[in-house]
């Protein structure tokens, strides 16, 4: 289902509510030519107490951190962005939605130097289902190790969720789809496991949970942090460590995490079946704990939910 079918009434642009169809930027905006934008992706869930945004403040903090790396001064405070997000969901009368804040260099002049261009901000909400398919959370997905590596350190900053970085992600995703897979797993430039095109990665082997560290050129995922926290609470050992490609094939379980993907099991890598070829017991338990907080079946002990109404 495309955006046309799931669009909302309004998009927030620099403090104004703009009708969806009128939310446009100039063709000479710097972001179009040079990729000078940073963004976030987060979800608002339908709960028994009304819509609630998951880890809103953490996503906004990462947005500001991404902008800082690219020397972009956001003309709003964190509190203003958080409040605008909540108000936009209310105005669009949504019980649940995906939220896309984006900060970008706008229209003034062209050339690699971005400093002369304004820093613009927009917030977008729309209804978006399961990112990797409606059956993915239960049955798992088939993936491949991509021929495309993640960027090398000191080239593109992986800790910044930057528009330009996702040109690399698109290559990974398109290759996987072309060869009949749902997603690709990228290696870093040294041949170690990194992440998916838009997801962090976890491996379960002999009861221990492994995940690549930040220096494997990964985005510091907020759902990744959530799962590490919940897993340790449940008594699992979690190791952030560099992983060889073949460790994927020998895993008992593998799963993706992300605001869009949530907690999605992987049933095969390069046509090699992982475990029993479906959602494994550790992945299932972490899924259950994750959704129990969102569904208010467990106490929101970390204050992760921001209620809209």
C-alpha positions, 0 to 999 in steps of 0.5 A, a space after each residue: 500500500 502506497 502513501 497515496 492510500 495511507 496519507 494523512 490530512 496535514 504535514 507539519 512544515 516549519 511550524 505550519 500545518 500544510 495540507 498533504 498535497 501542498 507539502 512541497 519544496 523547490 527543485 533547487 533545494 539543497 537536499 535534492 541535489 546533495 542529500 543534505 538531510 537527516 531524519 527519524 522513523 518512529 511509531 505511534 501505537 494504539 493502546 488501551 489508553 489511546 495512541 502512544 508514541 514509542 520513545 519519542 524523546 530518544 528519537 528526537 535526541 538522535 535527530 538532533 545528534 544527526 544534525 549536529 554531525 552535519 553542522 545543521 542548526 535545527 531552528 526548533 527545540 527538542 521540546 517543540 519537536 516533541 510537542 509538534 509531533 503529538 499535536 500533529 497526530 491529534 490533528 490528523 486524528 490517528 490512533 496509530 501511525 508511522 512518524 517521519 521527522 526530517 531536517 533538511 537544507 532547503 532552497 537558496 543556492 546550489 553548490 556543495 557548500 551548504 551553509 547558505 541554505 536554510 535548515 527546514 524541518 517537517 513532520 509526517 505521519 501516515 498509517 504503515 503496516 508491518 515493514 517486511 510483510 504482515 506474516 514476517 513477525 510470525 514466519 520470519 523472512 528470507 534474506 541474503 548477504 549483500 554484495 554491497 558493503 556498508 560505508 567505511 569509517 570516516 567516510 559517511 558517519 553511520 551514527 547519523 541517520 542521514 538521507 545520503 546514507 540510504 543510497 547505500 541502503 537502497 543498493 542493498 535492498 534492491 539487490 535482495 529484492 531482485 534475487 527474490 529475498 525480502 532483505 539484505 544483510 550488509 558486511 562492513 568494509 572489513 568483512 564483518 557483519 554490520 546490519 540490514 538496509 534499514 534494520 539492526 541485527 541480532 544472532 542467538 547461539 547457544 542461548 547467548 545473544 550477539 549483536 554488532 557493535 557501533 564500530 561495525 558501521 551500524 546506526 545506533 538503533 533505538 529499538 536495538 537499545 530497547 531489545 538489549 535492555 529487555 533481553 538483559 532484564 530477562 536474564 539473557 547474556 548480550 554480547 556486542 561483538 564483531 561477527 563473521 559472516 559464517 556465524 549467521 549460517 550457524 545461528 540458532 536464531 537471527 532477528 532484525 530490529 527497527 522502528 519499522 521492522 520492530 522484532 522480525 525473525 530471519 528464517 534463512 540466510 543465503 538459502 541456508 535455514 536458520 534454526 527450525 526456519 521460523 520464529 525461535 523461542 528467544 526471538 518470540 520471548 523478546 517480541 512478546 516483552 516488546 509488545 507487552 509494553 506497547 499494549 500496556 500488559 507490562 508496566 512502562 518502567 522506562 517511560 518509553 511511551 508518550 501518550 497523545 491524548 
